C-alpha cells in the first residue's frame, strides 16, 4: 500500500515529531493517519511516497493480548458516548 507524506512536524527532539500520511482507499476516499516521524525511512520528507506494509505476527514474548485488551478497557464505563 502506498502512502503520501503530506506533512512532518518536528518537535524539539527529532524522535518526537509527527508525520501525517495520506492513503487513497477505494471505499473511503483519502484516509489520513498520524505516526511518529521517527518511523519514516531515511530520506522521507514532505511530498514523497512511502510503502506501508502490515503483517500478522505472534505476540512478542511476555505480551498477553488478553491482558492488554483488558487494561485498555478498564476506564471505559460502557454505554453511549457523551459529547
C-alpha positions in Angstrom: 0.0 0.0 0.0 1.4 3.4 -0.9 1.1 6.5 1.3 1.9 10.1 0.5 3.9 12.0 3.2 1.7 15.1 3.5 3.3 16.8 6.5 6.1 16.3 9.0 6.1 18.3 12.2 9.2 18.1 14.3 9.3 18.9 18.0 12.5 20.0 19.8 13.7 16.4 19.6 13.9 14.6 16.3 12.4 11.4 17.6 9.3 13.2 19.0 7.9 14.6 15.7 4.7 13.5 13.9 4.2 12.6 10.3 0.8 12.8 8.5 0.4 10.2 5.8 -2.5 10.1 3.2 -3.7 6.8 1.7 -6.3 6.5 -1.1 -8.9 4.0 -0.1 -11.5 2.8 -2.7 -14.3 2.8 -0.2 -13.5 5.9 1.9 -11.6 8.2 -0.5 -8.4 9.7 1.1 -7.7 8.4 4.6 -5.3 10.3 6.9 -3.1 8.8 9.6 -0.6 10.3 12.0 2.5 8.4 13.1 5.8 9.1 14.9 8.1 10.8 12.3 10.9 8.5 13.5 9.1 5.6 11.8 9.7 7.1 8.4 12.5 5.6 6.4 15.7 7.7 5.9 15.2 10.3 3.1 11.4 10.5 3.5 10.2 14.1 3.5 7.0 16.1 2.8 5.9 15.3 -0.8 7.4 11.9 -1.0 5.7 8.5 -1.1 6.4 5.5 1.2 5.2 1.9 1.1 3.2 0.7 4.1 3.2 -3.0 5.0 1.3 -4.6 7.8 1.8 -8.3 8.7 0.1 -10.5 11.2 2.6 -11.8 13.8 2.6 -13.8 17.0 2.6 -11.7 20.2 6.1 -10.7 21.4 7.5 -12.8 24.2 5.8 -11.9 27.5 2.9 -10.0 25.9 -0.5 -11.3 26.6 -3.1 -9.8 24.3 -6.0 -10.7 26.7 -4.3 -8.7 29.5 -3.6 -5.8 27.1 -7.2 -5.6 25.9 -8.5 -5.8 29.5 -6.2 -2.9 30.6 -7.3 -0.8 27.7 -11.0 -1.2 28.6 -10.6 -0.6 32.4 -11.5 3.0 32.2 -14.5 2.5 29.9 -17.8 2.6 31.7 -19.6 1.3 28.7 -22.8 2.8 27.3 -23.2 5.7 24.9 -20.6 8.3 24.3 -21.4 11.7 25.8 -20.3 14.7 23.8 
